[in-house]
Amino acid sequence: GYLPVRRSIGVLPDSTLRVVLVPMSAAMDPVRTQAEYTVRSLELRGFYDGLREKERGANTGHFLTPEDVELRRTSRITTLVDGIPGVKILPYQCGRPGGCLSLFSNSRCPMTIFLDGTRLNELRRNVPVEIDAVITARDIGAVEVYTRSNAPDRYRSLSGSCGVVLLWTK
């Protein structure tokens, strides 16, 4: 780890010799690392599997990662998913003055909503869900949205819904 030193010297008896060595820095090949940050709970529930499938072209869903959710800085689910292709935020009659908001497809049919894999819509009738009254966006870790034709088999609605929204908590 030091540069070599060569000197011709004449040494007398009982002499002290001092040699100063200069450190030599060694050039190393660069070290490259690649890491993927994942949220453990989302990894266990399969969110990242779907995201990886999309990256490989085997999935055509729309995804909001934990980073995307954080950047949107909202407490309302309807605001969180606003702008995702295939999702419309529309009012519907719910018995309250002014109505309620829910998630609808482009054809104005209620989307089937799952929270951590549990279906929130009624099974027999695909009635809209007032999702902002169920959970806040602050509790959401990630979102997946699928149209009727591209939803994963395990989430396809028995009632023939117009699309699927998967909400995953942190």
C-alpha positions as CSV (number, residue, x, y, z in Angstrom):
1,G,0.0,0.0,0.0
2,Y,3.0,2.3,-0.3
3,L,5.1,3.7,-3.1
4,P,8.5,2.1,-3.4
5,V,11.6,4.1,-2.2
6,R,15.1,3.5,-3.5
7,R,18.1,5.5,-2.1
8,S,21.8,5.0,-2.0
9,I,23.1,5.8,1.5
10,G,26.2,5.7,3.3
11,V,25.6,4.4,6.8
12,L,28.1,5.0,9.7
13,P,28.1,2.8,12.8
14,D,25.4,3.8,15.3
15,S,23.5,5.8,12.7
16,T,19.7,6.2,12.7
17,L,18.0,6.0,9.4
18,R,14.6,7.5,8.8
19,V,12.7,6.4,5.7
20,V,9.3,8.0,4.9
21,L,6.9,6.0,2.9
22,V,4.1,7.6,0.9
23,P,0.8,5.8,0.8
24,M,-0.3,4.6,-2.6
25,S,-4.0,4.6,-3.4
26,A,-5.1,1.5,-5.2
27,A,-7.6,1.8,-8.1
28,M,-10.4,-0.6,-7.7
29,D,-13.0,-1.7,-10.2
30,P,-16.3,0.2,-9.5
31,V,-18.9,-1.6,-7.4
32,R,-22.4,-1.4,-8.7
33,T,-25.4,-2.3,-6.6
34,Q,-29.0,-2.5,-7.6
35,A,-31.8,-2.5,-5.0
36,E,-35.5,-2.4,-5.1
37,Y,-37.3,-0.8,-2.2
38,T,-40.5,-2.6,-1.3
39,V,-43.0,-2.3,1.5
40,R,-43.1,-5.8,3.1
41,S,-46.9,-5.8,3.6
42,L,-47.5,-5.0,-0.1
43,E,-44.9,-7.6,-1.1
44,L,-46.8,-10.3,0.9
45,R,-50.1,-9.3,-0.6
46,G,-48.9,-9.5,-4.2
47,F,-48.9,-5.9,-5.1
48,Y,-45.3,-5.9,-6.4
49,D,-45.9,-9.1,-8.3
50,G,-48.6,-7.3,-10.4
51,L,-46.3,-4.3,-10.8
52,R,-43.4,-6.5,-12.1
53,E,-45.8,-8.2,-14.5
54,K,-46.7,-4.8,-15.8
55,E,-43.0,-3.9,-16.3
56,R,-42.7,-7.2,-18.3
57,G,-45.7,-6.3,-20.4
58,A,-47.9,-9.1,-19.0
59,N,-50.3,-6.8,-17.1
60,T,-52.1,-3.7,-18.3
61,G,-53.4,-2.4,-14.9
62,H,-52.6,1.1,-13.6
63,F,-50.6,1.3,-10.4
64,L,-50.0,3.8,-7.7
65,T,-46.9,2.8,-5.7
66,P,-46.3,3.9,-2.1
67,E,-44.2,6.8,-3.5
68,D,-47.0,7.9,-5.8
69,V,-49.6,7.7,-3.0
70,E,-47.3,9.8,-0.7
71,L,-46.8,12.4,-3.5
72,R,-50.5,12.9,-3.9
73,R,-50.9,14.1,-0.3
74,T,-54.6,13.7,0.1
75,S,-56.9,12.1,2.7
76,R,-59.7,11.2,0.2
77,I,-59.6,8.0,-1.8
78,T,-61.6,9.7,-4.6
79,T,-58.9,12.4,-4.9
80,L,-56.2,9.8,-4.7
81,V,-57.4,7.8,-7.7
82,D,-58.6,10.8,-9.7
83,G,-56.9,10.9,-13.1
84,I,-56.2,7.2,-13.3
85,P,-57.2,6.0,-16.8
86,G,-60.6,4.2,-16.7
87,V,-61.8,5.7,-13.4
88,K,-64.4,8.4,-13.1
89,I,-65.4,10.0,-9.8
90,L,-69.1,10.5,-10.0
91,P,-71.9,11.4,-7.6
92,Y,-74.7,8.9,-7.0
93,Q,-77.9,8.8,-4.9
94,C,-77.1,7.4,-1.4
95,G,-79.9,9.0,0.7
96,R,-77.9,12.0,1.8
97,P,-78.5,15.5,0.6
98,G,-76.1,16.2,-2.3
99,G,-75.4,12.5,-2.8
100,C,-72.2,10.6,-2.4
101,L,-69.1,10.1,-4.5
102,S,-67.9,6.7,-5.8
103,L,-65.6,5.2,-8.4
104,F,-67.1,4.4,-11.8
105,S,-65.8,3.1,-15.1
106,N,-65.7,5.2,-18.3
107,S,-69.1,3.7,-19.1
108,R,-70.5,5.0,-15.8
109,C,-70.9,1.7,-14.2
110,P,-69.8,1.2,-10.5
111,M,-66.3,-0.3,-10.2
112,T,-65.8,-3.3,-7.8
113,I,-63.6,-2.1,-4.9
114,F,-61.4,-4.5,-2.9
115,L,-59.6,-3.4,0.3
116,D,-56.7,-5.7,1.1
117,G,-58.4,-8.4,-1.0
118,T,-61.8,-8.1,0.6
119,R,-64.6,-7.1,-1.7
120,L,-66.5,-4.0,-0.5
121,N,-69.4,-4.0,-3.0
122,E,-72.4,-6.2,-2.5
123,L,-72.0,-9.5,-4.3
124,R,-75.4,-9.7,-5.9
125,R,-75.7,-6.1,-7.0
126,N,-72.8,-4.0,-7.9
127,V,-73.9,-1.0,-5.8
128,P,-71.5,1.9,-5.6
129,V,-69.3,2.2,-2.5
130,E,-68.9,5.5,-0.8
131,I,-65.2,4.7,-0.4
132,D,-64.3,8.0,1.3
133,A,-66.5,7.0,4.2
134,V,-64.8,3.5,4.5
135,I,-61.1,4.5,4.7
136,T,-58.8,7.5,4.2
137,A,-56.1,7.8,1.7
138,R,-53.6,8.2,4.5
139,D,-54.1,4.5,5.4
140,I,-53.4,3.4,1.8
141,G,-50.1,2.1,0.7
142,A,-50.8,1.3,-2.9
143,V,-53.5,1.1,-5.6
144,E,-54.2,-1.1,-8.6
145,V,-56.9,-0.3,-11.2
146,Y,-58.1,-2.7,-13.9
147,T,-60.7,-2.4,-16.5
148,R,-63.2,-5.2,-16.9
149,S,-61.1,-7.0,-19.5
150,N,-57.8,-7.0,-17.7
151,A,-58.5,-7.6,-14.0
152,P,-56.6,-10.6,-12.5
153,D,-58.8,-13.7,-12.4
154,R,-59.1,-13.7,-8.6
155,Y,-60.6,-10.2,-8.6
156,R,-63.0,-10.5,-11.5
157,S,-66.4,-9.7,-10.3
158,L,-69.1,-12.4,-10.4
159,S,-71.6,-9.6,-11.3
160,G,-69.7,-8.6,-14.4
161,S,-68.4,-5.2,-13.0
162,C,-67.0,-2.6,-15.2
163,G,-63.6,-2.6,-13.5
164,V,-61.7,-3.4,-10.4
165,V,-59.9,-1.1,-7.9
166,L,-57.6,-2.8,-5.4
167,L,-56.7,-0.7,-2.4
168,W,-53.8,-1.9,-0.3
169,T,-53.3,-0.6,3.3
170,K,-49.8,0.3,4.6
